[in-house]
Amino acid sequence: MLQTKTPRNNHEILLSTLASLPDLTKQDLLAK
């Protein structure tokens, strides 16, 4: 995953990762 800045914490990493995923993949991950 490309990053233009260092995330302040794991929560930001999670948010930025989820934001970059397609909706179906996101729903699949959240369902687990």
Backbone as CSV, one residue per row, in Angstrom:
resi,resn,N_x,N_y,N_z,CA_x,CA_y,CA_z,C_x,C_y,C_z
1,MET,0.845,-1.196,0.000,0.000,0.000,0.000,0.876,1.241,0.000
2,LEU,0.636,2.115,-0.952,1.419,3.346,-1.021,0.951,4.329,0.041
3,GLN,1.913,5.009,0.634,1.581,5.988,1.666,2.301,7.303,1.393
4,THR,1.578,8.411,1.518,2.187,9.717,1.326,2.605,10.308,2.667
5,LYS,2.103,9.715,3.748,2.487,10.155,5.093,2.409,8.965,6.036
6,THR,3.043,9.085,7.172,3.012,8.004,8.151,1.749,8.127,9.001
7,PRO,0.915,7.100,9.016,-0.290,7.122,9.852,0.086,7.293,11.316
8,ARG,-0.742,8.023,12.043,-0.440,8.290,13.447,-0.567,7.036,14.303
9,ASN,-1.438,6.127,13.907,-1.631,4.923,14.704,-2.296,3.826,13.874
10,ASN,-2.495,2.672,14.475,-3.064,1.529,13.762,-4.474,1.805,13.262
11,HIS,-5.228,2.633,13.987,-6.592,2.937,13.567,-6.583,3.678,12.238
12,GLU,-5.656,4.608,12.072,-5.550,5.324,10.797,-5.146,4.379,9.680
13,ILE,-4.251,3.443,9.986,-3.844,2.450,8.986,-5.059,1.636,8.557
14,LEU,-5.872,1.229,9.528,-7.066,0.443,9.231,-8.034,1.230,8.360
15,LEU,-8.266,2.484,8.736,-9.199,3.313,7.964,-8.720,3.519,6.539
16,SER,-7.436,3.816,6.391,-6.914,4.071,5.049,-6.919,2.798,4.206
17,THR,-6.687,1.657,4.861,-6.712,0.387,4.142,-8.134,0.054,3.691
18,LEU,-9.108,0.202,4.596,-10.495,-0.070,4.239,-10.981,0.867,3.142
19,ALA,-10.546,2.114,3.206,-10.987,3.103,2.221,-10.501,2.749,0.822
20,SER,-9.388,2.012,0.751,-8.813,1.682,-0.550,-9.352,0.365,-1.114
21,LEU,-10.164,-0.331,-0.313,-10.699,-1.618,-0.752,-12.045,-1.450,-1.443
22,PRO,-12.339,-2.320,-2.402,-13.681,-2.350,-3.004,-14.720,-2.680,-1.940
23,ASP,-15.953,-2.222,-2.137,-16.994,-2.407,-1.127,-17.225,-3.869,-0.772
24,LEU,-17.224,-4.751,-1.776,-17.466,-6.160,-1.501,-16.368,-6.754,-0.633
25,THR,-15.132,-6.393,-0.915,-14.017,-6.882,-0.112,-14.104,-6.327,1.296
26,LYS,-14.478,-5.068,1.404,-14.614,-4.419,2.705,-15.672,-5.139,3.541
27,GLN,-16.821,-5.429,2.943,-17.889,-6.107,3.654,-17.449,-7.498,4.087
28,ASP,-16.672,-8.166,3.230,-16.191,-9.505,3.545,-15.260,-9.473,4.750
29,LEU,-14.378,-8.476,4.786,-13.447,-8.362,5.907,-14.183,-8.037,7.203
30,LEU,-15.157,-7.127,7.120,-15.896,-6.733,8.313,-16.766,-7.868,8.835
31,ALA,-17.141,-8.783,7.940,-18.013,-9.883,8.331,-17.258,-10.947,9.121
32,LYS,-15.924,-10.937,9.023,-15.136,-11.988,9.671,-14.909,-11.693,11.147
